[in-house]
């Protein structure tokens, strides 16, 4: 019964996208079909194939090794924070956020020397060729896998300034499903590593599916081009590295401040709700609101309520608040529920991201066509939620 609900759920999620499409007749169903088949194959490989699971395990080992190396530096500065009693845990800031200060510059170095851009170029080209998609959107979907939403928009600014408004709306929707490769190590300190790594490529393909349905844009061959990047002299390496390290430190503090603020706000709202009805909490309300979608992911009613609370908390606050809410409990979940929670959480889809994306476009609105972004903010959230649901649904098909 749960498997049937899961399959029906995927169809429902696609149906919701079609229902809200801005141009149903313009949907390229050949591309959508190719991408959907590709993602089913990816989910099967990552969840069931020994080769796929071994590849995910190797990638997870690589991220674990990066975090271990990061702790050599952390230990030098905060040794007392790592004197943990037997059976205790490193706190969230030290264990999940401080490694960012090493991992972010590491990925920036890979970008500086041209390795990551090379991967983006050829993988994006392959997706564009196989799925018959616009070239830039294909490249953008791969950049999303390595860069955060601000970074991926910043490096694409030249193209954004040349795009027409509907095309920029597509990019804004895609940003809701971004994830930074440098921050995956933090996720993996809180949730199952294999599901986090499997979620990233699933999100990449699903964001192309959902945006192709919600906002199909037809391009002529002349329009389907990639803007030539600026040929400005590259910043000296050590200046570049210093800036990267400083930005990584700022990022860790921003995440810590955001988590503290959101957790405190939720606690305040819970206390206020408790004045009207004993035991009433934000998570309870969100659980009931998200219950139908959670049930369509193939869960029992009890699990659907639990998953609904988790999903709602993630969208209203952010993924770290949601992940921390189940820390210490997730090992007791059924394998299917563990998979769904982890995959759904692996993206930047939340209301805060809407503000970040709109803020970026507001900053360059005099130089680009972006009114469609501001007048379709609801589409940003809708796209992000549907992508997360699709990724969780496809992964969950093969994990019971």
N, C-alpha and C positions, 0 to 999 in steps of 0.2 A: 504493500500500500504506500509506504514512504517513498519507494523508488518511483512509483507512478506519479505521486505528488511532485516529486523533484522534476521529472520530465515535463509535466504539465506546467510547473512553475517557470521553467525556461521559456516555454511557448508564451506564457502570460506576460513575462517581462518584455519579450520581443513585441508582443501585441500592444503593450502600453506605449512602447516607443513609436510604433506605427500610428497609434491613435493620436499622439501628440506631434506627429511629423509635420513640418512646415510645407512639405511638398511630396505627398504620397506617390504621385505619378513620377516624380523624379528619382525615386529610390532605385539604386542600381542593385537589383536582386541577385544578379550574377556575382557581383563582388561580395555581397552579404553572405550568399551561400558558400562561396569559396572560403571566406574568413571563418564562418561558423564551423565548417568541416575541419579547417585547420585547427581551431581551438578545441574541438572535441578530440582530435588526434593528440594535441599537446597535453590535454588533461589525462587522457588514457596513458600516454607515455610517462608523465610525471607521477601519476598515482598508482599505476599498475605494472608498468614495464620495469624489469630489473635494471635495464640499461639506464632508463630515465631516472629511476630512484637513486642509482649509483652516481649519476651526474649531479643530481641535486645534493646528494650527500657530500660529494667532492667540493661543490661550491660552498656548502655550509661550513665545511672544514676550513676552506680558505678564509671565510669571514671570521671564523673562530680564531684562526691564527692571527689575523689582523688585530682583533680585539686583545689577544694575549700580548702582542707586541705593544699595543697602545698602553697596556697596564704597566709595562716597564717604565714608561714616562710618568704615568699617574702615580705609581709607587714612589717615584723620586720626589714628587711634590706633596702627596697626601698619604704617606705611609700609614699614619694612624687610622685613616678611614678604612684600611684594608686589614686591620687586626680584628677579624671577625671571629666571635666565639663559635665553637663547633655546633653545627646545626643552624647557624645564623645565615643571613643573606646580606650582600652588599646593597647599600641603599640605591634608590633609583638614579639619583644625580651622579653618583660615582660609577655605578655599574653600567648604566645605559647612556648617559649623556657625555661624560668626560671622554670616552673613546672617540666621540665625534671629532674632537680637536686634532686627532691623528688621522682618522679615516677620510675626512673631507679634503685636507691637503693632498693626501695620497691620490685620490681620484682627480683632483685638480692637476696634479703633476702628470697623470696619464693623459689628461686633456691637453696640457701644455706641449707634451712631446708628440702629440698627434695620434696616439693609439686609439683613444675612445672615438674621436671624430672619424677615424678610418672604419671602425666597427659600425658606427651609425650610418655612414655613407653606403656601405655595401649591403648591410641587412635591410636598410630602408629601401634601397634600390630593388632588392629581391622582393620585398612585400609589394611595392608599387607594380612590379612586373607581373607577379603571380595573381594578385587580387585586382588588378586593373584600377588602381587608385591614383589620385593626384600625387605627384612626386613629393612635394613639400610636406603634405600631411603624413605621408609614409615615413619620411625622415623624422618629423616631429614626434611621431609615436615612439620611435626608438630613442630619441633624445630624452623623452619622458622617463625612460627606464633608468637613466643615469643621473639626471639633473632634477632639482626641485622645481616647483612651478615658477618662482621668480627667475631662477637661472635660465630655464628653458625659454621663457619669454624674452629675457634680456638678450640671449644669443640669437634670437630670431627677430629682433626688432626691425632690421632692414626689410625683411620679407613682410612683416606685419604692416609696415608703412606703405607697402605697395599693394597689399591685398584689398579687395572690396569687402564691405562690411559683413556680409553673410559668411565669408570665408574666415574672417577674424572671430566670429561667433563660434565657429567650429573649433578653432584653436583654444578659445576660452573654455569651452566645454571639455576639451581634452585635458586641460590643465587640472580639472577636478579629480582626475584619476592618476595624476603624476605620483611618482615616488622617487626619492633620491637614493641612489645606490649607496651613498655614503652613510645613510641613516638606517639602512637595513640591519646593520650590526646591532643597533639599539633595539629594533623590533625583535630580533632573534634572542635578545636577553630576556624578553618577556613572554614570547609565544613560540610554538613549535617551529623550528628552523626550516624543515623541509616544506611545510605548507606556505611559509612566507616567500621562499624563493620560487616556488611553483606559481604563486599568485602574480608575480611581476609580468612574465610573458603572457599569461592569460589576460591581464588587464590591458596590455598593449594591443592585443588583437580585439578584445571586446570594446575598447574605446573607439576603434575604427568602425566596428559594426554599429554601435549605438549612434555615433555622430553621423554616420552615413544614412541612418534611418531618420533620426530626428531633424537633421538639417542638411539634406542632400544638396550639393552645389555642383552645377554643371560647368565645366571649364573647356574652353577651346584649346587646341594645341599651343597657341600663342600665350595663353594665360597659364598653362601648366608648366611653369618654369620656376627655378629657384634663384632668388636674388643673389647677385655676386657679393661675396663678403668683402668688407673693407680691407684694404691692403696696408693699413697703418702699421708702423713698426711695432713689433712685439715687445711687451714690457720685459725688462731684464729679469732673469729667473729668480734671483733672491728677493727682488722687490715683489714679484708675483707671489712667491711662496709666503712672504711675510703677510701680505694682504690676505691670502687664503687662510692662514693660521688665525689671524685676528677675526676674520669673518666666521670661522668655525667656532671660536670661543663665544662670539656674539650669538650664534645659532643655539649653542648649548644653553646659554642663559635665557634666551627668548623662549625656548621650549620649556625650561624649568619654570619660568615666570607664568607662562600660559597655563601649564598644568596646575600650578598652585592656585591661580586665579579661578580657573574653571571648577576645580574641585571645591573650593571655598564657596563659589556662587551656587553650585548644586546643593551643597550642604545648607546654605542659607535658604534656598527655595524649599528643600525638604523640611526644614524647621518650620517655615511658614505654612506649608501644606499640612504639617502635623497639627497645627492649631485648629484646622477645620475638620480633619479626620485622622484619627490616630493610625499611624502606620502608612499613611499615604506619602509616596515619594515620587520624584521625577521619573525614576527608573520604572516604577509601576505604570505610570501613565504612558511612557514611551513603549513599554512592553505590549500594552494593549493596542496602541496605535499601529505598531509594526507587526503585530501577531499574524495577520493574513499573509504578509510577504514572507515571514519567517516559516510559517507552516508550509508554504509552497516550495521551500527548500528541502522538503522531505524529513521534517522533524515531527516528533510526537507533540501533542498539545502542551505538555509541561515544558518540553524543550523549546517549543516555539515561543512561549512567553519569555523564557530565559534569553533566547537568542534575540527576540524583539527588543528587550531592554538593552542588550549589548549594542545592537545595531543603532537604535535611537540615540543612545549616549554617544556613540562614535560620531554620528552626523551632527548632533547639536553641540558637542564639545570638540574633541579631536581623538585620533586613534590612540594616543598615549593614555589619555584618561580612561578610555574603554579597556585597553589592555591591562592597565593597573587594576581595574575593577574586578577582573577575573583572575588576577595573579594569586596563586595558591589554590585556586579552585579548578583551573582548566585541566589539570592532570586527572581529575575525577570525572570529567565529561566523557560521553561516548565519543568514539573516534570520529564519527560523522559530525558531531557538534563541534569538536575541536577543530576540524578542518574548516567548517563553515565560519566560525568565529575568526579564525586566523586569516583566511583569504579575504573575508569581507573587510577586515580592519586594515589590510595592507594597501592603503592609498591615502591621499591627502583630502579625501572628500569630506568636507565639513563646512559649516557656515563661515568659519574664519577664513577658509581658502577663497570663498566668494569675495570677501573683502579684499584679500591680497590681489586676486586677479583683476577685479574692478579698479583697484588702486593703481595697478600697473597701466591699464589702458587709459585711466584718467590722466596719468602723467604724460602720455604721448598723444592725447586726443586731438591736439592741434595739428598733428602730423600724420594721422591715419584715420581711416573710416572705422569707427568703433561704436557708433550709437546703437547698433544692433546688440552689442554686448550689454549695455546698460538697460536696454528695454526688454531684455530676455534673461534677466538674472535667474528666474525660476527654472529656465532650461539648463543652467549650469548645475544646480542641485539635482534636477531630474536625471541628467546625463550621468553625473557621478554616482548616484545611488543605483541606477540601472546597470552600470558597468560593474559595480561591486556585487550586485545580486547575480548577474550573469556569471561572473568569475567564480563566486561561491557555489552557484548551482552546478556549473560544469565540473568543478573539482569534486563536489559532493556526490556526483553520479557514480564515482568510482571508489568512494571511501565509505565503508559501512562497518 
